[in-house]
Amino acid sequence: MKQGLDIARVAALLGDPARANMAVALMGGTALTAGELAAEAGVTPQTASSHLARLTEGGLVTARRQGRHAYFALSGPEVAELLETLMGLGARAGETRTRPGPREPAMRRARVCYDHLAGALGVEMLDSLVARALIVDHDGALELTEAGAAAMRAFGVDPVRRGRRPLCRACLDWSERRSHLAGSLGAAILQQVYARGWARRLEGTRVVAFSAPGLAAFQSVFPAP
């Protein structure tokens, strides 16, 4: 018997298009019902329930019941980061799906990846932090420097690790094909962006929409290198 972790099981769970579509729909960090996920996957509610049972059993999705409804969410940020990485690999290999619509450019510009900022602005933010030596990139392993911790506190973010989640983590951005900032620091920065009123999440989407003054303020704090 081969030793080590069984990645084939995880790959098989995400290898089904319906299950993959449901998992991607949960990347926004919002819990959805089985009916909503069935619509996302284009399957019947009965089929969706079967797929969700497998995703839950496999540890990729968690379920909680509220009243008559069960709500499903990704089991953690690392699952969203895995999906983002797989989407980036798929884009590089030319395995893309076309969903035309006015939100596509907005998704590429700025979106939420579970609980942190992704898209062009997310990548630009990490580039800015690295260029100013606020974060050091050790071949993909990110480390917040003392100067970076001071800058984050000045921005209103407490730069501390939360639980087992890393403080800083590079997450491969599927549309930019470079890394944006994940981890508890990436999540805290996005919450501060919301709190300052610079941007808001568009309802029913993963799009993070910046106002013109909010974008200017964001880029003054995270200037292009």
Salt bridges, closest charged atoms under 4 A:
ASP16 OD1 - HIS51 NE2 3.72
GLU81 OE1 - ARG169 NE 3.01
GLU84 OE2 - ARG111 NH2 2.66
GLU84 OE1 - ARG206 NH2 3.66
GLU104 OE2 - ARG108 NE 2.99
ASP115 OD1 - HIS116 ND1 3.32
ASP115 OD2 - ARG165 NH1 2.71
GLU124 OE2 - ARG109 NH1 3.77
ASP127 OD2 - ARG178 NH1 2.85
GLU143 OE1 - HIS138 NE2 2.88
ASP158 OD2 - ARG162 NH2 3.91
ASP173 OD1 - ARG111 NH2 3.03
ASP173 OD2 - HIS180 ND1 2.79
